[in-house]
Amino acid sequence: MGMTSHSVRRRRAATATATAVAALLSVAAAPALAAPPLAGPASPAPTAPAPTAAGPASPAPARSAPAASGRDASGGDTSAAGSGLAASSGAAPGAPLVPPGISRLAQGSGRGVAITIDDGPDPVWTPQVLQVLRENHVKATFCLVGTRAQAYPELVRRIAADGHQLCDHSVDHDVTMDHKPVAYQSQQILDGKAMIEKAVPGVAVTYYRAPGGAFTPASRAIAAAHGMRPLGWSVDPKDWSRPGLDAILSAVETELPERPTVLFHDGGGDRSQTVAALKRYLPWLTAQGYAFTFPARTTP
């Protein structure tokens, strides 16, 4: 019996994944002097450990992961995947090359800001977030959970139709996937991407954000090999915990770093505080002279 087109696609994805991870491991095994400089301004020096989470949110303590997980002890960019390893040999056919280092900066000048929205789509809160963005002429990046995209494909199409970027946030937001085998990580990343693409055919999924920011060298290599830049953040108001409107605004308005990437949520619970915060925060950013853009994707 001949293989179905679905089987062919899965075999090609598995081949690309295996090649990317093999390249990662071969570079990791090379002498330290052979390693190129770390990719991305947010990356530490090669000898310094990096935070686990992709942003200033309270990182989990460094833990030893099972060898099969492909996770470096710090969860950061000290690995070969964060060392400028381009996903060329393992790139999916036609996929643009993107660095595997975690992007935490907005594109453009020092007054650029990237708004990112996680954990949707949600039938109650995503339409409200879209409306606020539309009223303020803001394009954002939506990090979508695969099962949610599968359940609400019309919302994915609305997000894309409004000109926002799409980001893969795994199949079902498993925050423990960084401690699981590489094959499981690959399934979560690539199946999540496929679920989003099925909801809105022909629209690219250009970023991958690990649940909880828990990236591994392997997960970053897999994402980059399939044209998705690993995406972190630099400002986290913890709106998911519903700390109150004033607390959210204080977190996002105080001491903004250069070219910030700001994390908000439209899924995972009651997001009324997030909607209220966006209504005040977006005009405030405009008044401060910020220009809305997307996270850096092809630059280190």
PyMOL commands that set and color helices and strands:
alter all, ss='L'
color gray80, all
select helices_A, chain A and resi 5-28+32-34+67-69+80-82+125-135+146-151+153-161+177-179+182-199+211-213+217-225+239-241+245-253+272-287
alter helices_A, ss='H'
color red, helices_A
select strands_A, chain A and resi 112-120+141-144+165-168+205-208+229-230+261-265+291-293
alter strands_A, ss='S'
color yellow, strands_A
deselect
rebuild
show_as cartoon
